[in-house]
């Protein structure tokens, strides 16, 4: 590689996505100072659409325009939140997931204007969230609370909360840190109560599979531990054919002895049927496969094929989005 290298990074144009690119830029400044970064901001159909994600083909709505920018040469590398990357199909032909960055906090959290904890909220409190994984676990633990659909990036959701459209929000702890809003975190919820989304807290770098210079740069930022944990989680998700309207949680951890553990949950939208699996193994693919098989034996396919999952029954917001 030459003494200097320009790396064009394709990304969604939301404040959080741009903050994620800035993290990559800082890492490169420390590890590969000869690389300069040009940001290629892209508007995705998922960002523009205000309806149900399932109507746009699920989470791929947040990545397909970025994928195309890689494939047609407008970008050399893309930065994604792993939980935005479809789990029911591989990376688009011609691209690879080249590196996973060190993992951030995986927890969900409550954001409440007055600093209340989730267990203290009154019956009927309107909780802004459109994620069926969160809706189902709300129904399991706090069935007296009312999930209300919410779309938009984290900043716009916070603005809607401040405008009184919701009584509280459920958001990712890592996301609030990335946009510089950790002070809005009211109540981080432990991972055994709210099993996180697959890929929570993890960023992935994607490149064209024949761009060896970009692949080398991405590898310099890779975190092996995060890679193994994510591989276990996404293997499980792929076998279950999970999508944006699948109530699946999964969280892999590296144990002190070097083995991986994977805790996973499939739950019906009403919270009445809960399937849990928790296993340990040294190989992430073996672990993800075994946990998925355990959930399938327990009846996961019946829950995941419920027609109602594509259109969750939730109260409408009091004001238009």
Secondary structure, 3 states (H helix, E strand, C coil): CCCCEEEEEEEECCHHHHHHHHHHHHHHHHHCCCEEEEEEEECCHHHHCCCCHHHHCHHHHHCHHHHHHHHCCCCCEEEEEHHHCCCCCCCCCCEEEEEECCCCCCCEEEEECCCCCHHHCCCCCEEECCCHHHHHHHHHHCCCCEEECCCCCHHHHHHHHHCCCCCEEEEEHHHHHHCCCHHHCCEECCCCCCCCCCCCCCEEEEEECCCHHHHHHHHCCCCHHHHHHHHHHHHHHHHHCCCCCCCEEEEEEECCCCCEEEEEEEECCCCCCEEEEEEEECCHHHHHHHHHHHHHHCCHHHHHCCHHHHCCCCECCCCCC
